[in-house]
Amino acid sequence: MITKEEITIKVPSEVAEAYRNATPEERSQIEARIAVLLKSSMTCRQEAIAKLRQTMDEIGRRAAKRGLTPEILESILNDDE
């Protein structure tokens, strides 16, 4: 069973009025669409983070293959000091 929780969002006045005047079925459809939109946004963000991690891991593997060690990296990063 999916637990539902109430949230508050700011919308233009005419949108709020249209929602208040909607039938219970229309409100349910609106709520479902908003949930899908937010879930989709969350999924896209998670996928972007996963792709970034994969890219960073691949860069690390390539650097290690080419001889970069943590000590060498630290030395490079500390060169500006």
Secondary structure, DSSP 8 states (H G I E B T S, - for coil): ------------HHHHHHHHHS-HHHHHHHHHHHHHHHHHHHHHHHHHHHHHHHHHHHHHHHHHHTT--HHHHHHHHTTT-
